Amino acid sequence: MRRLISCGALVPGCAFIAHGTDGAQVVRQLTQHMSMIHGLEPLSRELQTKVHSCIETDAREAGAARHAGM
Ligand SMILES: [Zn+2]
């Protein structure tokens, strides 16, 4: 199941969305984006907790998984 995190949930106004196949991958991608774009490095414990709470399941992927045709 694919996962995603919207950076805008943590940094208001940012449109970046991290995509990955599991939680660890999206967290790593978002962490990289935050240090490069927002200069947030290292992430505070509070921010790490926030990042984890913002992990979402990619709903489009779930919809596409249904059987096609009859
Ligand atoms: Zn951002």
PDB file of the backbone (N, CA, C, O) and the ligand in Angstrom, with CONECT records:
HET     ZN  A 101       1
ATOM      1  N   MET A   1       0.845  -1.202   0.000  1.00  0.00           N
ATOM      2  CA  MET A   1       0.000   0.000   0.000  1.00  0.00           C
ATOM      3  C   MET A   1       0.873   1.242   0.000  1.00  0.00           C
ATOM      4  O   MET A   1       1.771   1.377   0.831  1.00  0.00           O
ATOM      5  N   ARG A   2       0.611   2.147  -0.930  1.00  0.00           N
ATOM      6  CA  ARG A   2       1.419   3.358  -1.006  1.00  0.00           C
ATOM      7  C   ARG A   2       1.046   4.338   0.106  1.00  0.00           C
ATOM      8  O   ARG A   2      -0.088   4.367   0.582  1.00  0.00           O
ATOM      9  N   ARG A   3       2.037   5.140   0.503  1.00  0.00           N
ATOM     10  CA  ARG A   3       1.824   6.142   1.544  1.00  0.00           C
ATOM     11  C   ARG A   3       2.238   7.509   1.017  1.00  0.00           C
ATOM     12  O   ARG A   3       3.049   7.618   0.097  1.00  0.00           O
ATOM     13  N   LEU A   4       1.667   8.551   1.617  1.00  0.00           N
ATOM     14  CA  LEU A   4       2.095   9.898   1.244  1.00  0.00           C
ATOM     15  C   LEU A   4       1.994  10.821   2.449  1.00  0.00           C
ATOM     16  O   LEU A   4       1.234  10.577   3.385  1.00  0.00           O
ATOM     17  N   ILE A   5       2.794  11.903   2.397  1.00  0.00           N
ATOM     18  CA  ILE A   5       2.721  12.940   3.419  1.00  0.00           C
ATOM     19  C   ILE A   5       2.716  14.295   2.717  1.00  0.00           C
ATOM     20  O   ILE A   5       3.587  14.575   1.893  1.00  0.00           O
ATOM     21  N   SER A   6       1.740  15.129   3.041  1.00  0.00           N
ATOM     22  CA  SER A   6       1.731  16.487   2.497  1.00  0.00           C
ATOM     23  C   SER A   6       2.572  17.374   3.400  1.00  0.00           C
ATOM     24  O   SER A   6       2.315  17.482   4.599  1.00  0.00           O
ATOM     25  N   CYS A   7       3.574  18.004   2.813  1.00  0.00           N
ATOM     26  CA  CYS A   7       4.426  18.887   3.600  1.00  0.00           C
ATOM     27  C   CYS A   7       3.594  20.050   4.142  1.00  0.00           C
ATOM     28  O   CYS A   7       3.879  20.576   5.218  1.00  0.00           O
ATOM     29  N   GLY A   8       2.556  20.449   3.384  1.00  0.00           N
ATOM     30  CA  GLY A   8       1.715  21.567   3.799  1.00  0.00           C
ATOM     31  C   GLY A   8       1.049  21.353   5.152  1.00  0.00           C
ATOM     32  O   GLY A   8       0.662  22.318   5.812  1.00  0.00           O
ATOM     33  N   ALA A   9       0.912  20.087   5.575  1.00  0.00           N
ATOM     34  CA  ALA A   9       0.324  19.800   6.878  1.00  0.00           C
ATOM     35  C   ALA A   9       1.268  20.216   8.002  1.00  0.00           C
ATOM     36  O   ALA A   9       0.845  20.445   9.135  1.00  0.00           O
ATOM     37  N   LEU A  10       2.560  20.309   7.665  1.00  0.00           N
ATOM     38  CA  LEU A  10       3.569  20.648   8.669  1.00  0.00           C
ATOM     39  C   LEU A  10       4.125  22.046   8.463  1.00  0.00           C
ATOM     40  O   LEU A  10       4.389  22.776   9.419  1.00  0.00           O
ATOM     41  N   VAL A  11       4.296  22.405   7.192  1.00  0.00           N
ATOM     42  CA  VAL A  11       4.781  23.739   6.845  1.00  0.00           C
ATOM     43  C   VAL A  11       3.706  24.405   5.994  1.00  0.00           C
ATOM     44  O   VAL A  11       3.641  24.188   4.784  1.00  0.00           O
ATOM     45  N   PRO A  12       2.862  25.218   6.631  1.00  0.00           N
ATOM     46  CA  PRO A  12       1.745  25.850   5.918  1.00  0.00           C
ATOM     47  C   PRO A  12       2.199  26.568   4.650  1.00  0.00           C
ATOM     48  O   PRO A  12       3.155  27.343   4.664  1.00  0.00           O
ATOM     49  N   GLY A  13       1.479  26.288   3.538  1.00  0.00           N
ATOM     50  CA  GLY A  13       1.796  26.965   2.291  1.00  0.00           C
ATOM     51  C   GLY A  13       2.666  26.150   1.351  1.00  0.00           C
ATOM     52  O   GLY A  13       2.781  26.484   0.171  1.00  0.00           O
ATOM     53  N   CYS A  14       3.293  25.066   1.863  1.00  0.00           N
ATOM     54  CA  CYS A  14       4.152  24.254   1.006  1.00  0.00           C
ATOM     55  C   CYS A  14       3.314  23.204   0.285  1.00  0.00           C
ATOM     56  O   CYS A  14       2.482  22.541   0.906  1.00  0.00           O
ATOM     57  N   ALA A  15       3.530  23.046  -1.032  1.00  0.00           N
ATOM     58  CA  ALA A  15       2.728  22.133  -1.839  1.00  0.00           C
ATOM     59  C   ALA A  15       3.403  20.785  -2.057  1.00  0.00           C
ATOM     60  O   ALA A  15       2.857  19.929  -2.753  1.00  0.00           O
ATOM     61  N   PHE A  16       4.588  20.580  -1.470  1.00  0.00           N
ATOM     62  CA  PHE A  16       5.322  19.335  -1.687  1.00  0.00           C
ATOM     63  C   PHE A  16       4.597  18.150  -1.059  1.00  0.00           C
ATOM     64  O   PHE A  16       4.091  18.236   0.061  1.00  0.00           O
ATOM     65  N   ILE A  17       4.554  17.034  -1.804  1.00  0.00           N
ATOM     66  CA  ILE A  17       3.984  15.799  -1.262  1.00  0.00           C
ATOM     67  C   ILE A  17       4.992  14.677  -1.443  1.00  0.00           C
ATOM     68  O   ILE A  17       5.441  14.411  -2.558  1.00  0.00           O
ATOM     69  N   ALA A  18       5.351  14.015  -0.339  1.00  0.00           N
ATOM     70  CA  ALA A  18       6.276  12.889  -0.401  1.00  0.00           C
ATOM     71  C   ALA A  18       5.488  11.613  -0.661  1.00  0.00           C
ATOM     72  O   ALA A  18       4.475  11.357  -0.010  1.00  0.00           O
ATOM     73  N   HIS A  19       5.965  10.804  -1.629  1.00  0.00           N
ATOM     74  CA  HIS A  19       5.315   9.529  -1.933  1.00  0.00           C
ATOM     75  C   HIS A  19       6.268   8.386  -1.634  1.00  0.00           C
ATOM     76  O   HIS A  19       7.483   8.538  -1.762  1.00  0.00           O
ATOM     77  N   GLY A  20       5.724   7.239  -1.234  1.00  0.00           N
ATOM     78  CA  GLY A  20       6.566   6.074  -1.004  1.00  0.00           C
ATOM     79  C   GLY A  20       5.729   4.828  -0.849  1.00  0.00           C
ATOM     80  O   GLY A  20       4.500   4.888  -0.803  1.00  0.00           O
ATOM     81  N   THR A  21       6.413   3.687  -0.769  1.00  0.00           N
ATOM     82  CA  THR A  21       5.686   2.422  -0.653  1.00  0.00           C
ATOM     83  C   THR A  21       5.469   2.016   0.799  1.00  0.00           C
ATOM     84  O   THR A  21       4.677   1.117   1.082  1.00  0.00           O
ATOM     85  N   ASP A  22       6.169   2.674   1.721  1.00  0.00           N
ATOM     86  CA  ASP A  22       5.909   2.416   3.140  1.00  0.00           C
ATOM     87  C   ASP A  22       6.220   3.661   3.964  1.00  0.00           C
ATOM     88  O   ASP A  22       6.780   4.632   3.455  1.00  0.00           O
ATOM     89  N   GLY A  23       5.853   3.621   5.226  1.00  0.00           N
ATOM     90  CA  GLY A  23       5.998   4.792   6.092  1.00  0.00           C
ATOM     91  C   GLY A  23       7.416   5.303   6.184  1.00  0.00           C
ATOM     92  O   GLY A  23       7.649   6.510   6.125  1.00  0.00           O
ATOM     93  N   ALA A  24       8.376   4.389   6.329  1.00  0.00           N
ATOM     94  CA  ALA A  24       9.771   4.796   6.502  1.00  0.00           C
ATOM     95  C   ALA A  24      10.275   5.566   5.294  1.00  0.00           C
ATOM     96  O   ALA A  24      11.039   6.522   5.425  1.00  0.00           O
ATOM     97  N   GLN A  25       9.832   5.129   4.097  1.00  0.00           N
ATOM     98  CA  GLN A  25      10.293   5.762   2.872  1.00  0.00           C
ATOM     99  C   GLN A  25       9.757   7.192   2.734  1.00  0.00           C
ATOM    100  O   GLN A  25      10.504   8.102   2.375  1.00  0.00           O
ATOM    101  N   VAL A  26       8.467   7.390   3.017  1.00  0.00           N
ATOM    102  CA  VAL A  26       7.912   8.742   2.907  1.00  0.00           C
ATOM    103  C   VAL A  26       8.500   9.661   3.959  1.00  0.00           C
ATOM    104  O   VAL A  26       8.746  10.837   3.690  1.00  0.00           O
ATOM    105  N   VAL A  27       8.727   9.136   5.158  1.00  0.00           N
ATOM    106  CA  VAL A  27       9.322   9.954   6.223  1.00  0.00           C
ATOM    107  C   VAL A  27      10.717  10.402   5.803  1.00  0.00           C
ATOM    108  O   VAL A  27      11.098  11.553   6.017  1.00  0.00           O
ATOM    109  N   ARG A  28      11.481   9.477   5.199  1.00  0.00           N
ATOM    110  CA  ARG A  28      12.832   9.808   4.766  1.00  0.00           C
ATOM    111  C   ARG A  28      12.805  10.867   3.659  1.00  0.00           C
ATOM    112  O   ARG A  28      13.613  11.796   3.641  1.00  0.00           O
ATOM    113  N   GLN A  29      11.850  10.697   2.739  1.00  0.00           N
ATOM    114  CA  GLN A  29      11.747  11.642   1.632  1.00  0.00           C
ATOM    115  C   GLN A  29      11.351  13.034   2.130  1.00  0.00           C
ATOM    116  O   GLN A  29      11.890  14.046   1.680  1.00  0.00           O
ATOM    117  N   LEU A  30      10.402  13.065   3.063  1.00  0.00           N
ATOM    118  CA  LEU A  30       9.949  14.342   3.601  1.00  0.00           C
ATOM    119  C   LEU A  30      11.054  15.012   4.421  1.00  0.00           C
ATOM    120  O   LEU A  30      11.243  16.227   4.358  1.00  0.00           O
ATOM    121  N   THR A  31      11.780  14.195   5.194  1.00  0.00           N
ATOM    122  CA  THR A  31      12.882  14.713   6.004  1.00  0.00           C
ATOM    123  C   THR A  31      13.930  15.369   5.117  1.00  0.00           C
ATOM    124  O   THR A  31      14.459  16.432   5.442  1.00  0.00           O
ATOM    125  N   GLN A  32      14.227  14.713   3.978  1.00  0.00           N
ATOM    126  CA  GLN A  32      15.198  15.227   3.025  1.00  0.00           C
ATOM    127  C   GLN A  32      14.718  16.562   2.444  1.00  0.00           C
ATOM    128  O   GLN A  32      15.481  17.523   2.341  1.00  0.00           O
ATOM    129  N   HIS A  33      13.428  16.595   2.066  1.00  0.00           N
ATOM    130  CA  HIS A  33      12.836  17.810   1.515  1.00  0.00           C
ATOM    131  C   HIS A  33      12.897  18.938   2.544  1.00  0.00           C
ATOM    132  O   HIS A  33      13.248  20.070   2.211  1.00  0.00           O
ATOM    133  N   MET A  34      12.558  18.625   3.781  1.00  0.00           N
ATOM    134  CA  MET A  34      12.526  19.654   4.826  1.00  0.00           C
ATOM    135  C   MET A  34      13.900  20.245   5.094  1.00  0.00           C
ATOM    136  O   MET A  34      14.023  21.449   5.318  1.00  0.00           O
ATOM    137  N   SER A  35      14.944  19.405   5.073  1.00  0.00           N
ATOM    138  CA  SER A  35      16.283  19.922   5.341  1.00  0.00           C
ATOM    139  C   SER A  35      16.781  20.754   4.163  1.00  0.00           C
ATOM    140  O   SER A  35      17.464  21.761   4.352  1.00  0.00           O
ATOM    141  N   MET A  36      16.431  20.320   2.920  1.00  0.00           N
ATOM    142  CA  MET A  36      16.911  21.041   1.742  1.00  0.00           C
ATOM    143  C   MET A  36      16.135  22.333   1.502  1.00  0.00           C
ATOM    144  O   MET A  36      16.726  23.379   1.235  1.00  0.00           O
ATOM    145  N   ILE A  37      14.805  22.255   1.598  1.00  0.00           N
ATOM    146  CA  ILE A  37      13.964  23.395   1.238  1.00  0.00           C
ATOM    147  C   ILE A  37      13.686  24.321   2.419  1.00  0.00           C
ATOM    148  O   ILE A  37      13.669  25.542   2.267  1.00  0.00           O
ATOM    149  N   HIS A  38      13.468  23.731   3.597  1.00  0.00           N
ATOM    150  CA  HIS A  38      13.076  24.551   4.743  1.00  0.00           C
ATOM    151  C   HIS A  38      14.191  24.738   5.769  1.00  0.00           C
ATOM    152  O   HIS A  38      14.039  25.489   6.732  1.00  0.00           O
ATOM    153  N   GLY A  39      15.310  24.048   5.556  1.00  0.00           N
ATOM    154  CA  GLY A  39      16.430  24.188   6.480  1.00  0.00           C
ATOM    155  C   GLY A  39      16.153  23.597   7.858  1.00  0.00           C
ATOM    156  O   GLY A  39      16.769  23.991   8.848  1.00  0.00           O
ATOM    157  N   LEU A  40      15.210  22.637   7.912  1.00  0.00           N
ATOM    158  CA  LEU A  40      14.861  22.012   9.190  1.00  0.00           C
ATOM    159  C   LEU A  40      15.671  20.728   9.386  1.00  0.00           C
ATOM    160  O   LEU A  40      15.233  19.644   9.002  1.00  0.00           O
ATOM    161  N   GLU A  41      16.843  20.861   9.980  1.00  0.00           N
ATOM    162  CA  GLU A  41      17.676  19.690  10.219  1.00  0.00           C
ATOM    163  C   GLU A  41      18.571  19.925  11.416  1.00  0.00           C
ATOM    164  O   GLU A  41      19.214  20.971  11.500  1.00  0.00           O
ATOM    165  N   PRO A  42      18.633  18.985  12.344  1.00  0.00           N
ATOM    166  CA  PRO A  42      17.833  17.762  12.367  1.00  0.00           C
ATOM    167  C   PRO A  42      16.407  18.053  12.828  1.00  0.00           C
ATOM    168  O   PRO A  42      16.145  19.064  13.479  1.00  0.00           O
ATOM    169  N   LEU A  43      15.495  17.156  12.481  1.00  0.00           N
ATOM    170  CA  LEU A  43      14.110  17.336  12.907  1.00  0.00           C
ATOM    171  C   LEU A  43      14.015  17.133  14.411  1.00  0.00           C
ATOM    172  O   LEU A  43      14.598  16.198  14.960  1.00  0.00           O
ATOM    173  N   SER A  44      13.286  18.004  15.063  1.00  0.00           N
ATOM    174  CA  SER A  44      13.072  17.852  16.499  1.00  0.00           C
ATOM    175  C   SER A  44      12.184  16.643  16.747  1.00  0.00           C
ATOM    176  O   SER A  44      11.481  16.182  15.849  1.00  0.00           O
ATOM    177  N   ARG A  45      12.222  16.140  17.964  1.00  0.00           N
ATOM    178  CA  ARG A  45      11.421  14.969  18.311  1.00  0.00           C
ATOM    179  C   ARG A  45       9.934  15.268  18.093  1.00  0.00           C
ATOM    180  O   ARG A  45       9.174  14.410  17.644  1.00  0.00           O
ATOM    181  N   GLU A  46       9.541  16.483  18.414  1.00  0.00           N
ATOM    182  CA  GLU A  46       8.151  16.902  18.265  1.00  0.00           C
ATOM    183  C   GLU A  46       7.739  16.864  16.799  1.00  0.00           C
ATOM    184  O   GLU A  46       6.649  16.409  16.451  1.00  0.00           O
ATOM    185  N   LEU A  47       8.652  17.359  15.936  1.00  0.00           N
ATOM    186  CA  LEU A  47       8.355  17.413  14.503  1.00  0.00           C
ATOM    187  C   LEU A  47       8.320  15.997  13.917  1.00  0.00           C
ATOM    188  O   LEU A  47       7.498  15.701  13.050  1.00  0.00           O
ATOM    189  N   GLN A  48       9.210  15.133  14.392  1.00  0.00           N
ATOM    190  CA  GLN A  48       9.209  13.739  13.928  1.00  0.00           C
ATOM    191  C   GLN A  48       7.888  13.061  14.235  1.00  0.00           C
ATOM    192  O   GLN A  48       7.335  12.340  13.405  1.00  0.00           O
ATOM    193  N   THR A  49       7.389  13.303  15.440  1.00  0.00           N
ATOM    194  CA  THR A  49       6.106  12.735  15.835  1.00  0.00           C
ATOM    195  C   THR A  49       4.997  13.247  14.936  1.00  0.00           C
ATOM    196  O   THR A  49       4.103  12.500  14.539  1.00  0.00           O
ATOM    197  N   LYS A  50       5.067  14.548  14.617  1.00  0.00           N
ATOM    198  CA  LYS A  50       4.080  15.168  13.738  1.00  0.00           C
ATOM    199  C   LYS A  50       4.110  14.549  12.343  1.00  0.00           C
ATOM    200  O   LYS A  50       3.072  14.253  11.751  1.00  0.00           O
ATOM    201  N   VAL A  51       5.341  14.360  11.830  1.00  0.00           N
ATOM    202  CA  VAL A  51       5.517  13.774  10.499  1.00  0.00           C
ATOM    203  C   VAL A  51       4.841  12.405  10.444  1.00  0.00           C
ATOM    204  O   VAL A  51       4.120  12.092   9.497  1.00  0.00           O
ATOM    205  N   HIS A  52       5.085  11.593  11.479  1.00  0.00           N
ATOM    206  CA  HIS A  52       4.507  10.246  11.512  1.00  0.00           C
ATOM    207  C   HIS A  52       2.985  10.284  11.567  1.00  0.00           C
ATOM    208  O   HIS A  52       2.315   9.423  10.998  1.00  0.00           O
ATOM    209  N   SER A  53       2.442  11.287  12.255  1.00  0.00           N
ATOM    210  CA  SER A  53       0.989  11.380  12.377  1.00  0.00           C
ATOM    211  C   SER A  53       0.352  11.873  11.086  1.00  0.00           C
ATOM    212  O   SER A  53      -0.865  11.790  10.921  1.00  0.00           O
ATOM    213  N   CYS A  54       1.178  12.391  10.160  1.00  0.00           N
ATOM    214  CA  CYS A  54       0.656  12.930   8.898  1.00  0.00           C
ATOM    215  C   CYS A  54       0.736  11.925   7.747  1.00  0.00           C
ATOM    216  O   CYS A  54       0.345  12.241   6.623  1.00  0.00           O
ATOM    217  N   ILE A  55       1.238  10.717   8.021  1.00  0.00           N
ATOM    218  CA  ILE A  55       1.314   9.699   6.973  1.00  0.00           C
ATOM    219  C   ILE A  55      -0.100   9.288   6.575  1.00  0.00           C
ATOM    220  O   ILE A  55      -0.919   8.920   7.418  1.00  0.00           O
ATOM    221  N   GLU A  56      -0.369   9.360   5.261  1.00  0.00           N
ATOM    222  CA  GLU A  56      -1.686   8.980   4.758  1.00  0.00           C
ATOM    223  C   GLU A  56      -1.556   7.834   3.775  1.00  0.00           C
ATOM    224  O   GLU A  56      -0.509   7.653   3.153  1.00  0.00           O
ATOM    225  N   THR A  57      -2.624   7.060   3.639  1.00  0.00           N
ATOM    226  CA  THR A  57      -2.663   6.014   2.617  1.00  0.00           C
ATOM    227  C   THR A  57      -3.115   6.642   1.306  1.00  0.00           C
ATOM    228  O   THR A  57      -4.049   7.444   1.277  1.00  0.00           O
ATOM    229  N   ASP A  58      -2.439   6.268   0.219  1.00  0.00           N
ATOM    230  CA  ASP A  58      -2.810   6.810  -1.081  1.00  0.00           C
ATOM    231  C   ASP A  58      -4.108   6.147  -1.546  1.00  0.00           C
ATOM    232  O   ASP A  58      -4.106   4.984  -1.948  1.00  0.00           O
ATOM    233  N   ALA A  59      -5.211   6.891  -1.490  1.00  0.00           N
ATOM    234  CA  ALA A  59      -6.540   6.350  -1.778  1.00  0.00           C
ATOM    235  C   ALA A  59      -6.695   5.934  -3.241  1.00  0.00           C
ATOM    236  O   ALA A  59      -7.404   4.977  -3.553  1.00  0.00           O
ATOM    237  N   ARG A  60      -6.023   6.667  -4.133  1.00  0.00           N
ATOM    238  CA  ARG A  60      -6.136   6.347  -5.569  1.00  0.00           C
ATOM    239  C   ARG A  60      -5.642   4.937  -5.848  1.00  0.00           C
ATOM    240  O   ARG A  60      -6.219   4.206  -6.652  1.00  0.00           O
ATOM    241  N   GLU A  61      -4.560   4.569  -5.166  1.00  0.00           N
ATOM    242  CA  GLU A  61      -3.982   3.238  -5.342  1.00  0.00           C
ATOM    243  C   GLU A  61      -4.996   2.173  -4.938  1.00  0.00           C
ATOM    244  O   GLU A  61      -5.148   1.167  -5.630  1.00  0.00           O
ATOM    245  N   ALA A  62      -5.685   2.387  -3.834  1.00  0.00           N
ATOM    246  CA  ALA A  62      -6.678   1.429  -3.343  1.00  0.00           C
ATOM    247  C   ALA A  62      -7.810   1.278  -4.345  1.00  0.00           C
ATOM    248  O   ALA A  62      -8.302   0.170  -4.556  1.00  0.00           O
ATOM    249  N   GLY A  63      -8.237   2.387  -4.972  1.00  0.00           N
ATOM    250  CA  GLY A  63      -9.311   2.342  -5.949  1.00  0.00           C
ATOM    251  C   GLY A  63      -8.910   1.583  -7.199  1.00  0.00           C
ATOM    252  O   GLY A  63      -9.721   0.866  -7.785  1.00  0.00           O
ATOM    253  N   ALA A  64      -7.651   1.741  -7.610  1.00  0.00           N
ATOM    254  CA  ALA A  64      -7.172   1.121  -8.836  1.00  0.00           C
ATOM    255  C   ALA A  64      -6.965  -0.380  -8.668  1.00  0.00           C
ATOM    256  O   ALA A  64      -6.829  -1.109  -9.651  1.00  0.00           O
ATOM    257  N   ALA A  65      -6.942  -0.833  -7.422  1.00  0.00           N
ATOM    258  CA  ALA A  65      -6.658  -2.245  -7.151  1.00  0.00           C
ATOM    259  C   ALA A  65      -7.865  -3.153  -7.403  1.00  0.00           C
ATOM    260  O   ALA A  65      -7.715  -4.374  -7.453  1.00  0.00           O
ATOM    261  N   ARG A  66      -9.051  -2.575  -7.562  1.00  0.00           N
ATOM    262  CA  ARG A  66     -10.240  -3.418  -7.766  1.00  0.00           C
ATOM    263  C   ARG A  66     -10.183  -4.105  -9.135  1.00  0.00           C
ATOM    264  O   ARG A  66      -9.524  -3.624 -10.057  1.00  0.00           O
ATOM    265  N   HIS A  67     -10.872  -5.219  -9.246  1.00  0.00           N
ATOM    266  CA  HIS A  67     -10.828  -5.984 -10.480  1.00  0.00           C
ATOM    267  C   HIS A  67     -11.472  -5.226 -11.644  1.00  0.00           C
ATOM    268  O   HIS A  67     -12.524  -4.607 -11.488  1.00  0.00           O
ATOM    269  N   ALA A  68     -10.838  -5.284 -12.784  1.00  0.00           N
ATOM    270  CA  ALA A  68     -11.364  -4.628 -13.972  1.00  0.00           C
ATOM    271  C   ALA A  68     -12.226  -5.611 -14.762  1.00  0.00           C
ATOM    272  O   ALA A  68     -11.867  -6.779 -14.911  1.00  0.00           O
ATOM    273  N   GLY A  69     -13.360  -5.135 -15.264  1.00  0.00           N
ATOM    274  CA  GLY A  69     -14.248  -5.979 -16.066  1.00  0.00           C
ATOM    275  C   GLY A  69     -14.990  -7.004 -15.224  1.00  0.00           C
ATOM    276  O   GLY A  69     -14.852  -7.033 -14.001  1.00  0.00           O
ATOM    277  N   MET A  70     -15.776  -7.840 -15.882  1.00  0.00           N
ATOM    278  CA  MET A  70     -16.543  -8.858 -15.168  1.00  0.00           C
ATOM    279  C   MET A  70     -16.256 -10.215 -15.771  1.00  0.00           C
ATOM    280  O   MET A  70     -16.802 -11.220 -15.317  1.00  0.00           O
TER     281      MET A  70
HETATM  282 ZN    ZN A 101       7.869  21.688   2.240  1.00  0.00          ZN2+
END
